Amino acid sequence: MLGLAATVVAKSSTGDSVLVVLDPSLDKAGYSTFFQGLTDKGYNLTFRSSKEQKPTIIEDDVAQYSHVVIFAPDFKSAHSYLY
């Protein structure tokens, strides 16, 4: 039983969908270890630019993603595109 408990990987109880908002000025490859770690843990990553309007985080008052990771140095100008 103890061996089974040791193999359990911590994962979010809210879901495995992750929207990654990445500013176009940033190199996605520079964060590849982080993204691969999330993928290895079973998360489904969707990437979009901070300037794109789709996909949205909330649609018809329903969250479309369980988690959002934002890599946008100038986020204050990007927030209106998120929802």
N, C-alpha and C positions, 0 to 999 in steps of 0.2 A: 504494500500500500504506500509506503514511504517513497519507493522508487517512482510510482505513478505520480505522486504529488510533485516530485522534483522535475518531471518532464512537462508539466503544465506551463504554457507560455502565457504571460499576461496579455490580455487583449481587451479592447474596449467592450463594455456591455451595451453600448449604444449603437454599434454597427461598425462596418468595415469600409464604408465609402469615404474617401478623402478627396476634397477639392484642393488642389495646390495652385495658388495664384502666384505666378512668377512674373516679375517685371521684365519686359523685353531687354532691358540693359544688363540683366544678369545671365550668366552662363549656367544652364541647367546641369552641365557636366560637373560643375564645381560642387554640386550638392548630391552627386550620384550615390555616394555612400549612405547618406541619410535616406534618400528615396529607396534605395535597394533594401535597406534595413526595414523600412515600412512594408515593402512588398514581400520580403521574406517572412514577415510576421502575419501575412494574410490580408493586408489592407489593399483595397482597389483604388489606385490613384488616377485621378483625372486632372490633367494640366490645362491651364488657360492663362492667357496674358492678363495683366492687371488692366489693360486697355479694352479688352473684349467685353462684350455685353452678355454673352452666353457662354457656358451655362450659368444660370443664376443659382444662388444658394437657396433661396426660398421662392417657390412658385405656387400660387393659389393657397397661400398660408401654410404650406407644407414644406418642411426642410427636405432638400434634395440630396444633401450630404450629411453624414454623421459628424464629420470633422472638416475644418478648414485650416490650411497652413498658408500663411501669407508671407511671401518674399517680395516685398514692394517697398523700397526705400522712400518713395514719395506717395505713401498710402493715402494721405488726406485728399489727393486729387483723384484717387482710384475708387474710393468707397462708394460713390454713387453708381458704379457699374456692377456692384456685387448683388444688389437686390432690387 
